[in-house]
Amino acid sequence: MKEHDMQITLSTTKKEKPQADQLEFGKHFTDHMFIMDYTQGQGWHDPRIVPYQPLSLEPSAMIFHYGQSVFEGLKAYSTPEDEVILFRPEKNFQRLNSSNGRLCIPDVDVDFALKALKTLISVDKEWIPQEEGTSLYIRPFIIATEPYLGVSPSHKYQFIIIMSPVGSYYKEGIHPVKIAVESAFTRAVNGGTGEAKTGGNYASSLKAQEVSEKMGYAQVLWLDGVEKKYIEEVGSMNVFFKINGEIITPALNGSILSGITRNSIIELLKHWNLPVTERRISMEEVHEAHKSGLLEEAFGTGTAAVISPIGEFLWNGEEMVVQSGETGELSKKLYDTLTGIQRGKIADELNWTTKV
Ligand code: COI
């Protein structure tokens, strides 16, 4: 698929843009979207940018029945020099293809997807909010569109990119949350779809989230599905602990999502010569560290929130407060550095940003 194949149909009307203080995560959408179709035998075809609009799909389209879909999330930022930059976008399209592999969806061309995204951003450039803590959240996704009720990989797909101006995930920017360690429900097991970014993983997490919210906790901490001992993720994020100086994140094991923020933090910590380890870590170990005063910090990481400090864990009925419920020094430094690089305010020593 070549760039010149792309058709652009501009919207004849322009939607009103929300004020920066009205931006909620994922509520407002820009004027345009990208779509490309896949038909078996023909491959990906008809890439186009069109006005943001509803989709027309048959009720029998396979996405509605068996959930064959994948998605990504990344952000575009406006720099103080009024340039537009993306943070490691090729990683998102590479991961989209890994998820595609798991869901039997055909790969997309990473270079073409990136070019298409840059064209879409250029068309809707005026939608990128400027204020501190804001960005343009980008949601690429692929759905199975073949009208068929048999359980098999679809022969037709649509690859779509929509974009949403967003404020910070939490109003305060970086704000400690209370977490309940999950015991009844499981997010994923090795051999399942846990390491793919597919809607079903998020649908299956909703019940645990609902139960924990009723108990006054913002998110759940997911343990492994077999022994219910080892820590996997927190809410829809990866998780890190600082114990007695060592920074630990669960090693990727097939059921944990390979987060781009997770990977960037590991690389940043190594760049700072701080001890970071990817390994198995049990809730028992975190509890012991807390008891002996060695649990210094805990935080979730993801594109949406960047860093989300954990102020308290509820485990087996015991409330374990971390950092007196305040944001730790490392969490703050990582948040400031990552968002600084993402917004073009801090030198990009690791070469992570790409200009649009
Ligand atoms: C992220 O942290 O970016 C996520 O994956 C959450 C998203 C599903 C809203």
Residues whose N, C-alpha, C, O or C-beta is under 5 A from the ligand:
A	BS01	COI	G73 S236 G302 T303 A304 A305
